[in-house]
């Protein structure tokens, strides 16, 4: 009798985990992301303050704009070759 109850409880637990697995993995990922930000908050703040100080922000934005332009150029040239 105890074996049957344990098997039913085990099956119910497996069904529950399979049903809510996507939600559980998302919550675990969110908690890990929050933990990493909390652990490295001093490094993040130092990097951000150095990026904003002086021309660091302008260099960052220029590099970002150049990178996005290069990616878009590759996409458009690839589409042009396809057509």
N, C-alpha and C positions, 0 to 999 in steps of 0.2 A: 504494500500500500504506500509506504514512504517513497519507494522507488518511482512509482507512478506519479506521485505529486511532484517529486523532484524533476522528472522528465517534463511534465507540463509546465512547471515554473521555468525551466531552462528554455523550452520552446518559446514561451511567452517573452522571455528576456531577449532571445535572438530576434524575434519578430519586431519587438520594440526598437532594438538597436538598428535593425535594417530599415525600419520606417523613419526613424529620426536621425539617421547617420549624417545626411547632408547638413542638417541644422547643427548637429554636434560638431562636425568638422569646421563649419563656419565659425562657431563660437570659440572653438579651440584656436583657430587662426587669428581671430580678433583679439583674444586674450594674449597670444604670443606677440602680436604686433604691438599691443599696448605695453607689454612687459619690455620689449626691446626698446621702444621709445623712452620708457621710464629709466631703463638701465643706461642708455646712451644719451640722456638728455643734456648732459654737460658738453659732450662732444658735438652734439647737434647745435647747441646754442653757440659754442665757440666757432664752429664752421659758419653759422649764419651771420654772426657779428663780424667775422673777418670778410665775408662775402659782401656785406652791406657797407663796411667801412671803406672810405675812399672811392676808388673806381672799381672795386671788386664786384659790385652789383652790375655796373655797366658792362664789365668784361663777361660776367656770367650771362647776362641777357643777350649780348652780342654773340657769344658762343652758342647759346640756345637757338637764336634766330638762324645762325649759319647752319647748325645741325638740322633744323627743320627744313630749311631751304634745300639742303643737299638731299634729304630723304624725299622731299616732294619732287625734286628734279629727277631722281632715279625712278620714282613711280611713273612720272609723266613720260620719260624717255622709254621706259619699259612698255607702257601702254601704246606709245607711238610706234615702237617696233612691232608690237603685236598687230596693230591695224595695218 
